[in-house]
Amino acid sequence: MTESEHLREEITELDAQIFRLKGSMNKADNAVKLKKLEVITRLRDRCKTALQAPERRSAAA
């Protein structure tokens, strides 16, 4: 698998984790889950940025 394929796979898994976390949030444990959601979302955004970086370089060339 190429690096971009790995990133796409990771993004898909992170999106699934975000969906599951949002679906399981209760008022009692929101603080912990919100923090975890924040971290996972930030990681997913970094993966998306890393995936787009080679495309931007090739477009600029």
PDB file of N, H, CA, C and O in Angstrom:
ATOM      1  N   MET A   1       0.832  -1.183   0.000  1.00  0.00           N
ATOM      2  CA  MET A   1       0.000   0.000   0.000  1.00  0.00           C
ATOM      3  C   MET A   1       0.880   1.251   0.000  1.00  0.00           C
ATOM      4  O   MET A   1       1.952   1.280   0.603  1.00  0.00           O
ATOM      5  N   THR A   2       0.406   2.253  -0.675  1.00  0.00           N
ATOM      6  H   THR A   2      -0.466   2.230  -1.165  1.00  0.00           H
ATOM      7  CA  THR A   2       1.144   3.512  -0.695  1.00  0.00           C
ATOM      8  C   THR A   2       0.818   4.342   0.546  1.00  0.00           C
ATOM      9  O   THR A   2      -0.113   4.036   1.291  1.00  0.00           O
ATOM     10  N   GLU A   3       1.588   5.373   0.744  1.00  0.00           N
ATOM     11  H   GLU A   3       2.344   5.621   0.139  1.00  0.00           H
ATOM     12  CA  GLU A   3       1.376   6.251   1.897  1.00  0.00           C
ATOM     13  C   GLU A   3      -0.021   6.884   1.854  1.00  0.00           C
ATOM     14  O   GLU A   3      -0.685   6.986   2.885  1.00  0.00           O
ATOM     15  N   SER A   4      -0.458   7.299   0.691  1.00  0.00           N
ATOM     16  H   SER A   4       0.082   7.216  -0.147  1.00  0.00           H
ATOM     17  CA  SER A   4      -1.779   7.923   0.593  1.00  0.00           C
ATOM     18  C   SER A   4      -2.897   6.918   0.892  1.00  0.00           C
ATOM     19  O   SER A   4      -3.921   7.291   1.465  1.00  0.00           O
ATOM     20  N   GLU A   5      -2.715   5.673   0.519  1.00  0.00           N
ATOM     21  H   GLU A   5      -1.884   5.370   0.054  1.00  0.00           H
ATOM     22  CA  GLU A   5      -3.710   4.648   0.832  1.00  0.00           C
ATOM     23  C   GLU A   5      -3.786   4.412   2.343  1.00  0.00           C
ATOM     24  O   GLU A   5      -4.867   4.238   2.905  1.00  0.00           O
ATOM     25  N   HIS A   6      -2.617   4.409   2.987  1.00  0.00           N
ATOM     26  H   HIS A   6      -1.739   4.550   2.530  1.00  0.00           H
ATOM     27  CA  HIS A   6      -2.591   4.262   4.449  1.00  0.00           C
ATOM     28  C   HIS A   6      -3.296   5.434   5.122  1.00  0.00           C
ATOM     29  O   HIS A   6      -4.062   5.241   6.066  1.00  0.00           O
ATOM     30  N   LEU A   7      -3.043   6.641   4.642  1.00  0.00           N
ATOM     31  H   LEU A   7      -2.421   6.798   3.875  1.00  0.00           H
ATOM     32  CA  LEU A   7      -3.687   7.811   5.224  1.00  0.00           C
ATOM     33  C   LEU A   7      -5.198   7.764   5.040  1.00  0.00           C
ATOM     34  O   LEU A   7      -5.947   8.095   5.959  1.00  0.00           O
ATOM     35  N   ARG A   8      -5.646   7.357   3.866  1.00  0.00           N
ATOM     36  H   ARG A   8      -5.038   7.088   3.119  1.00  0.00           H
ATOM     37  CA  ARG A   8      -7.092   7.251   3.632  1.00  0.00           C
ATOM     38  C   ARG A   8      -7.727   6.225   4.574  1.00  0.00           C
ATOM     39  O   ARG A   8      -8.822   6.437   5.095  1.00  0.00           O
ATOM     40  N   GLU A   9      -7.030   5.124   4.779  1.00  0.00           N
ATOM     41  H   GLU A   9      -6.141   4.952   4.355  1.00  0.00           H
ATOM     42  CA  GLU A   9      -7.527   4.088   5.686  1.00  0.00           C
ATOM     43  C   GLU A   9      -7.609   4.617   7.122  1.00  0.00           C
ATOM     44  O   GLU A   9      -8.585   4.366   7.829  1.00  0.00           O
ATOM     45  N   GLU A  10      -6.574   5.352   7.545  1.00  0.00           N
ATOM     46  H   GLU A  10      -5.780   5.556   6.971  1.00  0.00           H
ATOM     47  CA  GLU A  10      -6.574   5.925   8.892  1.00  0.00           C
ATOM     48  C   GLU A  10      -7.694   6.950   9.043  1.00  0.00           C
ATOM     49  O   GLU A  10      -8.364   6.986  10.075  1.00  0.00           O
ATOM     50  N   ILE A  11      -7.902   7.782   8.026  1.00  0.00           N
ATOM     51  H   ILE A  11      -7.358   7.753   7.188  1.00  0.00           H
ATOM     52  CA  ILE A  11      -8.965   8.783   8.071  1.00  0.00           C
ATOM     53  C   ILE A  11     -10.324   8.100   8.206  1.00  0.00           C
ATOM     54  O   ILE A  11     -11.170   8.550   8.979  1.00  0.00           O
ATOM     55  N   THR A  12     -10.533   7.028   7.468  1.00  0.00           N
ATOM     56  H   THR A  12      -9.846   6.663   6.841  1.00  0.00           H
ATOM     57  CA  THR A  12     -11.794   6.287   7.548  1.00  0.00           C
ATOM     58  C   THR A  12     -12.007   5.738   8.950  1.00  0.00           C
ATOM     59  O   THR A  12     -13.111   5.831   9.488  1.00  0.00           O
ATOM     60  N   GLU A  13     -10.973   5.169   9.545  1.00  0.00           N
ATOM     61  H   GLU A  13     -10.077   5.094   9.108  1.00  0.00           H
ATOM     62  CA  GLU A  13     -11.084   4.620  10.894  1.00  0.00           C
ATOM     63  C   GLU A  13     -11.331   5.727  11.918  1.00  0.00           C
ATOM     64  O   GLU A  13     -12.146   5.557  12.824  1.00  0.00           O
ATOM     65  N   LEU A  14     -10.644   6.846  11.786  1.00  0.00           N
ATOM     66  H   LEU A  14      -9.982   6.984  11.050  1.00  0.00           H
ATOM     67  CA  LEU A  14     -10.835   7.950  12.716  1.00  0.00           C
ATOM     68  C   LEU A  14     -12.246   8.528  12.599  1.00  0.00           C
ATOM     69  O   LEU A  14     -12.858   8.875  13.610  1.00  0.00           O
ATOM     70  N   ASP A  15     -12.766   8.632  11.377  1.00  0.00           N
ATOM     71  H   ASP A  15     -12.270   8.350  10.556  1.00  0.00           H
ATOM     72  CA  ASP A  15     -14.145   9.086  11.189  1.00  0.00           C
ATOM     73  C   ASP A  15     -15.126   8.147  11.889  1.00  0.00           C
ATOM     74  O   ASP A  15     -16.098   8.598  12.496  1.00  0.00           O
ATOM     75  N   ALA A  16     -14.869   6.850  11.805  1.00  0.00           N
ATOM     76  H   ALA A  16     -14.080   6.483  11.313  1.00  0.00           H
ATOM     77  CA  ALA A  16     -15.734   5.865  12.465  1.00  0.00           C
ATOM     78  C   ALA A  16     -15.665   6.024  13.985  1.00  0.00           C
ATOM     79  O   ALA A  16     -16.688   5.936  14.664  1.00  0.00           O
ATOM     80  N   GLN A  17     -14.471   6.255  14.518  1.00  0.00           N
ATOM     81  H   GLN A  17     -13.640   6.326  13.966  1.00  0.00           H
ATOM     82  CA  GLN A  17     -14.328   6.460  15.962  1.00  0.00           C
ATOM     83  C   GLN A  17     -15.063   7.716  16.409  1.00  0.00           C
ATOM     84  O   GLN A  17     -15.717   7.719  17.452  1.00  0.00           O
ATOM     85  N   ILE A  18     -14.957   8.773  15.628  1.00  0.00           N
ATOM     86  H   ILE A  18     -14.425   8.771  14.781  1.00  0.00           H
ATOM     87  CA  ILE A  18     -15.654  10.016  15.949  1.00  0.00           C
ATOM     88  C   ILE A  18     -17.159   9.781  15.966  1.00  0.00           C
ATOM     89  O   ILE A  18     -17.848  10.242  16.875  1.00  0.00           O
ATOM     90  N   PHE A  19     -17.668   9.072  14.973  1.00  0.00           N
ATOM     91  H   PHE A  19     -17.108   8.697  14.234  1.00  0.00           H
ATOM     92  CA  PHE A  19     -19.090   8.774  14.897  1.00  0.00           C
ATOM     93  C   PHE A  19     -19.553   7.975  16.113  1.00  0.00           C
ATOM     94  O   PHE A  19     -20.593   8.272  16.700  1.00  0.00           O
ATOM     95  N   ARG A  20     -18.767   6.952  16.490  1.00  0.00           N
ATOM     96  H   ARG A  20     -17.921   6.711  16.013  1.00  0.00           H
ATOM     97  CA  ARG A  20     -19.128   6.129  17.651  1.00  0.00           C
ATOM     98  C   ARG A  20     -19.106   6.939  18.945  1.00  0.00           C
ATOM     99  O   ARG A  20     -19.987   6.794  19.793  1.00  0.00           O
ATOM    100  N   LEU A  21     -18.093   7.790  19.088  1.00  0.00           N
ATOM    101  H   LEU A  21     -17.377   7.908  18.399  1.00  0.00           H
ATOM    102  CA  LEU A  21     -18.002   8.614  20.300  1.00  0.00           C
ATOM    103  C   LEU A  21     -19.184   9.560  20.412  1.00  0.00           C
ATOM    104  O   LEU A  21     -19.781   9.690  21.481  1.00  0.00           O
ATOM    105  N   LYS A  22     -19.520  10.216  19.322  1.00  0.00           N
ATOM    106  H   LYS A  22     -19.035  10.110  18.454  1.00  0.00           H
ATOM    107  CA  LYS A  22     -20.654  11.147  19.350  1.00  0.00           C
ATOM    108  C   LYS A  22     -21.942  10.419  19.686  1.00  0.00           C
ATOM    109  O   LYS A  22     -22.799  10.965  20.381  1.00  0.00           O
ATOM    110  N   GLY A  23     -22.090   9.204  19.208  1.00  0.00           N
ATOM    111  H   GLY A  23     -21.394   8.760  18.643  1.00  0.00           H
ATOM    112  CA  GLY A  23     -23.296   8.435  19.462  1.00  0.00           C
ATOM    113  C   GLY A  23     -23.404   7.907  20.879  1.00  0.00           C
ATOM    114  O   GLY A  23     -24.503   7.594  21.338  1.00  0.00           O
ATOM    115  N   SER A  24     -22.288   7.803  21.581  1.00  0.00           N
ATOM    116  H   SER A  24     -21.395   8.057  21.208  1.00  0.00           H
ATOM    117  CA  SER A  24     -22.319   7.196  22.915  1.00  0.00           C
ATOM    118  C   SER A  24     -22.182   8.211  24.043  1.00  0.00           C
ATOM    119  O   SER A  24     -22.009   7.821  25.198  1.00  0.00           O
ATOM    120  N   MET A  25     -22.254   9.481  23.739  1.00  0.00           N
ATOM    121  H   MET A  25     -22.394   9.797  22.801  1.00  0.00           H
ATOM    122  CA  MET A  25     -22.043  10.492  24.776  1.00  0.00           C
ATOM    123  C   MET A  25     -23.263  10.633  25.679  1.00  0.00           C
ATOM    124  O   MET A  25     -24.393  10.779  25.212  1.00  0.00           O
ATOM    125  N   ASN A  26     -23.004  10.586  26.984  1.00  0.00           N
ATOM    126  H   ASN A  26     -22.086  10.467  27.363  1.00  0.00           H
ATOM    127  CA  ASN A  26     -24.019  10.826  28.008  1.00  0.00           C
ATOM    128  C   ASN A  26     -23.571  12.027  28.822  1.00  0.00           C
ATOM    129  O   ASN A  26     -22.394  12.388  28.814  1.00  0.00           O
ATOM    130  N   LYS A  27     -24.492  12.631  29.510  1.00  0.00           N
ATOM    131  H   LYS A  27     -25.448  12.338  29.517  1.00  0.00           H
ATOM    132  CA  LYS A  27     -24.144  13.816  30.293  1.00  0.00           C
ATOM    133  C   LYS A  27     -23.113  13.498  31.380  1.00  0.00           C
ATOM    134  O   LYS A  27     -22.286  14.350  31.707  1.00  0.00           O
ATOM    135  N   ALA A  28     -23.147  12.317  31.928  1.00  0.00           N
ATOM    136  H   ALA A  28     -23.819  11.625  31.663  1.00  0.00           H
ATOM    137  CA  ALA A  28     -22.264  11.961  33.031  1.00  0.00           C
ATOM    138  C   ALA A  28     -20.794  11.905  32.632  1.00  0.00           C
ATOM    139  O   ALA A  28     -19.926  12.240  33.438  1.00  0.00           O
ATOM    140  N   ASP A  29     -20.501  11.492  31.417  1.00  0.00           N
ATOM    141  H   ASP A  29     -21.206  11.220  30.762  1.00  0.00           H
ATOM    142  CA  ASP A  29     -19.099  11.316  31.044  1.00  0.00           C
ATOM    143  C   ASP A  29     -18.700  12.168  29.844  1.00  0.00           C
ATOM    144  O   ASP A  29     -17.765  11.822  29.121  1.00  0.00           O
ATOM    145  N   ASN A  30     -19.385  13.254  29.633  1.00  0.00           N
ATOM    146  H   ASN A  30     -20.144  13.535  30.220  1.00  0.00           H
ATOM    147  CA  ASN A  30     -19.086  14.098  28.484  1.00  0.00           C
ATOM    148  C   ASN A  30     -17.683  14.691  28.505  1.00  0.00           C
ATOM    149  O   ASN A  30     -17.057  14.806  27.450  1.00  0.00           O
ATOM    150  N   ALA A  31     -17.176  15.066  29.657  1.00  0.00           N
ATOM    151  H   ALA A  31     -17.683  14.973  30.514  1.00  0.00           H
ATOM    152  CA  ALA A  31     -15.866  15.723  29.719  1.00  0.00           C
ATOM    153  C   ALA A  31     -14.763  14.834  29.160  1.00  0.00           C
ATOM    154  O   ALA A  31     -13.937  15.291  28.371  1.00  0.00           O
ATOM    155  N   VAL A  32     -14.747  13.587  29.558  1.00  0.00           N
ATOM    156  H   VAL A  32     -15.419  13.215  30.199  1.00  0.00           H
ATOM    157  CA  VAL A  32     -13.716  12.661  29.088  1.00  0.00           C
ATOM    158  C   VAL A  32     -13.884  12.394  27.594  1.00  0.00           C
ATOM    159  O   VAL A  32     -12.913  12.408  26.838  1.00  0.00           O
ATOM    160  N   LYS A  33     -15.118  12.154  27.182  1.00  0.00           N
ATOM    161  H   LYS A  33     -15.907  12.142  27.797  1.00  0.00           H
ATOM    162  CA  LYS A  33     -15.366  11.853  25.776  1.00  0.00           C
ATOM    163  C   LYS A  33     -15.148  13.065  24.890  1.00  0.00           C
ATOM    164  O   LYS A  33     -14.694  12.924  23.755  1.00  0.00           O
ATOM    165  N   LEU A  34     -15.464  14.259  25.388  1.00  0.00           N
ATOM    166  H   LEU A  34     -15.833  14.374  26.311  1.00  0.00           H
ATOM    167  CA  LEU A  34     -15.199  15.464  24.606  1.00  0.00           C
ATOM    168  C   LEU A  34     -13.708  15.648  24.371  1.00  0.00           C
ATOM    169  O   LEU A  34     -13.293  16.027  23.276  1.00  0.00           O
ATOM    170  N   LYS A  35     -12.910  15.386  25.382  1.00  0.00           N
ATOM    171  H   LYS A  35     -13.247  15.078  26.272  1.00  0.00           H
ATOM    172  CA  LYS A  35     -11.449  15.499  25.235  1.00  0.00           C
ATOM    173  C   LYS A  35     -10.946  14.476  24.224  1.00  0.00           C
ATOM    174  O   LYS A  35     -10.126  14.800  23.366  1.00  0.00           O
ATOM    175  N   LYS A  36     -11.434  13.246  24.321  1.00  0.00           N
ATOM    176  H   LYS A  36     -12.100  12.983  25.018  1.00  0.00           H
ATOM    177  CA  LYS A  36     -11.028  12.200  23.380  1.00  0.00           C
ATOM    178  C   LYS A  36     -11.476  12.560  21.970  1.00  0.00           C
ATOM    179  O   LYS A  36     -10.736  12.357  21.008  1.00  0.00           O
ATOM    180  N   LEU A  37     -12.678  13.089  21.851  1.00  0.00           N
ATOM    181  H   LEU A  37     -13.279  13.253  22.633  1.00  0.00           H
ATOM    182  CA  LEU A  37     -13.205  13.513  20.559  1.00  0.00           C
ATOM    183  C   LEU A  37     -12.341  14.621  19.964  1.00  0.00           C
ATOM    184  O   LEU A  37     -12.069  14.627  18.763  1.00  0.00           O
ATOM    185  N   GLU A  38     -11.919  15.543  20.797  1.00  0.00           N
ATOM    186  H   GLU A  38     -12.140  15.538  21.772  1.00  0.00           H
ATOM    187  CA  GLU A  38     -11.058  16.638  20.358  1.00  0.00           C
ATOM    188  C   GLU A  38      -9.729  16.114  19.806  1.00  0.00           C
ATOM    189  O   GLU A  38      -9.265  16.560  18.757  1.00  0.00           O
ATOM    190  N   VAL A  39      -9.133  15.178  20.514  1.00  0.00           N
ATOM    191  H   VAL A  39      -9.510  14.816  21.366  1.00  0.00           H
ATOM    192  CA  VAL A  39      -7.845  14.614  20.099  1.00  0.00           C
ATOM    193  C   VAL A  39      -7.985  13.823  18.796  1.00  0.00           C
ATOM    194  O   VAL A  39      -7.166  13.969  17.889  1.00  0.00           O
ATOM    195  N   ILE A  40      -9.002  13.000  18.706  1.00  0.00           N
ATOM    196  H   ILE A  40      -9.668  12.881  19.443  1.00  0.00           H
ATOM    197  CA  ILE A  40      -9.206  12.184  17.505  1.00  0.00           C
ATOM    198  C   ILE A  40      -9.510  13.071  16.295  1.00  0.00           C
ATOM    199  O   ILE A  40      -9.026  12.811  15.193  1.00  0.00           O
ATOM    200  N   THR A  41     -10.304  14.106  16.502  1.00  0.00           N
ATOM    201  H   THR A  41     -10.697  14.317  17.397  1.00  0.00           H
ATOM    202  CA  THR A  41     -10.630  15.024  15.409  1.00  0.00           C
ATOM    203  C   THR A  41      -9.379  15.750  14.923  1.00  0.00           C
ATOM    204  O   THR A  41      -9.181  15.919  13.720  1.00  0.00           O
ATOM    205  N   ARG A  42      -8.545  16.174  15.854  1.00  0.00           N
ATOM    206  H   ARG A  42      -8.706  16.037  16.831  1.00  0.00           H
ATOM    207  CA  ARG A  42      -7.300  16.853  15.479  1.00  0.00           C
ATOM    208  C   ARG A  42      -6.377  15.912  14.703  1.00  0.00           C
ATOM    209  O   ARG A  42      -5.751  16.319  13.724  1.00  0.00           O
ATOM    210  N   LEU A  43      -6.296  14.666  15.139  1.00  0.00           N
ATOM    211  H   LEU A  43      -6.804  14.335  15.934  1.00  0.00           H
ATOM    212  CA  LEU A  43      -5.477  13.678  14.435  1.00  0.00           C
ATOM    213  C   LEU A  43      -6.008  13.428  13.031  1.00  0.00           C
ATOM    214  O   LEU A  43      -5.233  13.336  12.078  1.00  0.00           O
ATOM    215  N   ARG A  44      -7.338  13.316  12.898  1.00  0.00           N
ATOM    216  H   ARG A  44      -7.968  13.391  13.672  1.00  0.00           H
ATOM    217  CA  ARG A  44      -7.942  13.116  11.579  1.00  0.00           C
ATOM    218  C   ARG A  44      -7.647  14.303  10.656  1.00  0.00           C
ATOM    219  O   ARG A  44      -7.358  14.114   9.474  1.00  0.00           O
ATOM    220  N   ASP A  45      -7.719  15.511  11.191  1.00  0.00           N
ATOM    221  H   ASP A  45      -7.953  15.663  12.151  1.00  0.00           H
ATOM    222  CA  ASP A  45      -7.431  16.699  10.391  1.00  0.00           C
ATOM    223  C   ASP A  45      -5.974  16.733   9.938  1.00  0.00           C
ATOM    224  O   ASP A  45      -5.677  17.160   8.822  1.00  0.00           O
ATOM    225  N   ARG A  46      -5.070  16.284  10.804  1.00  0.00           N
ATOM    226  H   ARG A  46      -5.312  15.938  11.710  1.00  0.00           H
ATOM    227  CA  ARG A  46      -3.654  16.206  10.412  1.00  0.00           C
ATOM    228  C   ARG A  46      -3.449  15.192   9.292  1.00  0.00           C
ATOM    229  O   ARG A  46      -2.669  15.428   8.370  1.00  0.00           O
ATOM    230  N   CYS A  47      -4.146  14.073   9.373  1.00  0.00           N
ATOM    231  H   CYS A  47      -4.780  13.881  10.122  1.00  0.00           H
ATOM    232  CA  CYS A  47      -4.050  13.058   8.321  1.00  0.00           C
ATOM    233  C   CYS A  47      -4.572  13.607   6.997  1.00  0.00           C
ATOM    234  O   CYS A  47      -3.978  13.368   5.945  1.00  0.00           O
ATOM    235  N   LYS A  48      -5.672  14.337   7.050  1.00  0.00           N
ATOM    236  H   LYS A  48      -6.154  14.531   7.904  1.00  0.00           H
ATOM    237  CA  LYS A  48      -6.226  14.933   5.833  1.00  0.00           C
ATOM    238  C   LYS A  48      -5.255  15.940   5.230  1.00  0.00           C
ATOM    239  O   LYS A  48      -5.083  15.989   4.012  1.00  0.00           O
ATOM    240  N   THR A  49      -4.622  16.741   6.079  1.00  0.00           N
ATOM    241  H   THR A  49      -4.762  16.702   7.068  1.00  0.00           H
ATOM    242  CA  THR A  49      -3.635  17.715   5.607  1.00  0.00           C
ATOM    243  C   THR A  49      -2.439  17.009   4.974  1.00  0.00           C
ATOM    244  O   THR A  49      -1.947  17.426   3.926  1.00  0.00           O
ATOM    245  N   ALA A  50      -1.978  15.947   5.612  1.00  0.00           N
ATOM    246  H   ALA A  50      -2.378  15.608   6.463  1.00  0.00           H
ATOM    247  CA  ALA A  50      -0.848  15.181   5.078  1.00  0.00           C
ATOM    248  C   ALA A  50      -1.206  14.534   3.745  1.00  0.00           C
ATOM    249  O   ALA A  50      -0.356  14.420   2.862  1.00  0.00           O
ATOM    250  N   LEU A  51      -2.444  14.115   3.595  1.00  0.00           N
ATOM    251  H   LEU A  51      -3.135  14.207   4.312  1.00  0.00           H
ATOM    252  CA  LEU A  51      -2.887  13.503   2.348  1.00  0.00           C
ATOM    253  C   LEU A  51      -2.937  14.531   1.228  1.00  0.00           C
ATOM    254  O   LEU A  51      -2.636  14.207   0.079  1.00  0.00           O
ATOM    255  N   GLN A  52      -3.308  15.753   1.543  1.00  0.00           N
ATOM    256  H   GLN A  52      -3.552  16.017   2.476  1.00  0.00           H
ATOM    257  CA  GLN A  52      -3.416  16.795   0.528  1.00  0.00           C
ATOM    258  C   GLN A  52      -2.077  17.419   0.161  1.00  0.00           C
ATOM    259  O   GLN A  52      -1.960  18.006  -0.914  1.00  0.00           O
ATOM    260  N   ALA A  53      -1.073  17.314   1.006  1.00  0.00           N
ATOM    261  H   ALA A  53      -1.168  16.837   1.880  1.00  0.00           H
ATOM    262  CA  ALA A  53       0.227  17.950   0.778  1.00  0.00           C
ATOM    263  C   ALA A  53       0.875  17.518  -0.536  1.00  0.00           C
ATOM    264  O   ALA A  53       1.308  18.390  -1.289  1.00  0.00           O
ATOM    265  N   PRO A  54       0.967  16.229  -0.856  1.00  0.00           N
ATOM    266  CA  PRO A  54       1.590  15.856  -2.142  1.00  0.00           C
ATOM    267  C   PRO A  54       0.783  16.339  -3.347  1.00  0.00           C
ATOM    268  O   PRO A  54       1.352  16.653  -4.393  1.00  0.00           O
ATOM    269  N   GLU A  55      -0.539  16.397  -3.202  1.00  0.00           N
ATOM    270  H   GLU A  55      -1.001  16.142  -2.353  1.00  0.00           H
ATOM    271  CA  GLU A  55      -1.377  16.862  -4.295  1.00  0.00           C
ATOM    272  C   GLU A  55      -1.122  18.342  -4.567  1.00  0.00           C
ATOM    273  O   GLU A  55      -1.108  18.769  -5.721  1.00  0.00           O
ATOM    274  N   ARG A  56      -0.920  19.123  -3.508  1.00  0.00           N
ATOM    275  H   ARG A  56      -0.932  18.776  -2.570  1.00  0.00           H
ATOM    276  CA  ARG A  56      -0.632  20.546  -3.670  1.00  0.00           C
ATOM    277  C   ARG A  56       0.727  20.758  -4.341  1.00  0.00           C
ATOM    278  O   ARG A  56       0.888  21.631  -5.194  1.00  0.00           O
ATOM    279  N   ARG A  57       1.703  19.933  -3.932  1.00  0.00           N
ATOM    280  H   ARG A  57       1.572  19.224  -3.239  1.00  0.00           H
ATOM    281  CA  ARG A  57       3.039  20.068  -4.534  1.00  0.00           C
ATOM    282  C   ARG A  57       3.023  19.744  -6.007  1.00  0.00           C
ATOM    283  O   ARG A  57       3.661  20.432  -6.804  1.00  0.00           O
ATOM    284  N   SER A  58       2.298  18.700  -6.380  1.00  0.00           N
ATOM    285  H   SER A  58       1.779  18.142  -5.733  1.00  0.00           H
ATOM    286  CA  SER A  58       2.241  18.311  -7.795  1.00  0.00           C
ATOM    287  C   SER A  58       1.457  19.339  -8.612  1.00  0.00           C
ATOM    288  O   SER A  58       1.761  19.555  -9.785  1.00  0.00           O
ATOM    289  N   ALA A  59       0.462  19.968  -8.011  1.00  0.00           N
ATOM    290  H   ALA A  59       0.214  19.793  -7.058  1.00  0.00           H
ATOM    291  CA  ALA A  59      -0.313  20.995  -8.707  1.00  0.00           C
ATOM    292  C   ALA A  59       0.518  22.256  -8.902  1.00  0.00           C
ATOM    293  O   ALA A  59       0.368  22.950  -9.907  1.00  0.00           O
ATOM    294  N   ALA A  60       1.384  22.553  -7.955  1.00  0.00           N
ATOM    295  H   ALA A  60       1.505  21.989  -7.138  1.00  0.00           H
ATOM    296  CA  ALA A  60       2.222  23.751  -8.047  1.00  0.00           C
ATOM    297  C   ALA A  60       3.351  23.580  -9.053  1.00  0.00           C
ATOM    298  O   ALA A  60       3.854  24.566  -9.591  1.00  0.00           O
ATOM    299  N   ALA A  61       3.748  22.359  -9.309  1.00  0.00           N
ATOM    300  H   ALA A  61       3.339  21.558  -8.872  1.00  0.00           H
ATOM    301  CA  ALA A  61       4.886  22.099 -10.213  1.00  0.00           C
ATOM    302  C   ALA A  61       4.497  22.233 -11.670  1.00  0.00           C
ATOM    303  O   ALA A  61       5.336  22.047 -12.552  1.00  0.00           O
TER     304      ALA A  61
END
